[in-house]
Amino acid sequence: MTIQKQLAAEYGEAMQAVREHDNHLAQTISLYVSALRTECASRRVEASELHALLNGVTGGHDGHA
């Protein structure tokens, strides 16, 4: 399985769990992910740029403890 397919599967599972708990939050996350995909597709995004974009979306929290 490619990393893209693995990430897509994990994202789908995570979003389902969020949706079951808080549908409004799931919609907000979906909007952010869509915006990130658009930004990344519109130009070549380096890993450091993607990290900065994610930090902007998450307020500096990257999901790691």
KACOR-V591708 format. One record per run of one state. SS is the DSSP state (2 for helix, 1 for strand, 0 for the rest). FROM is the first residue (numbers start at 1). TO is the last residue. If there is no record, write none. Layout:
ss = [SS | SS]
from = [FROM | FROM]
to = [TO | TO]
This chain:
ss = [0 | 2 | 0 | 2 | 0 | 2 | 0]
from = [1 | 3 | 22 | 23 | 43 | 47 | 59]
to = [2 | 21 | 22 | 42 | 46 | 58 | 65]
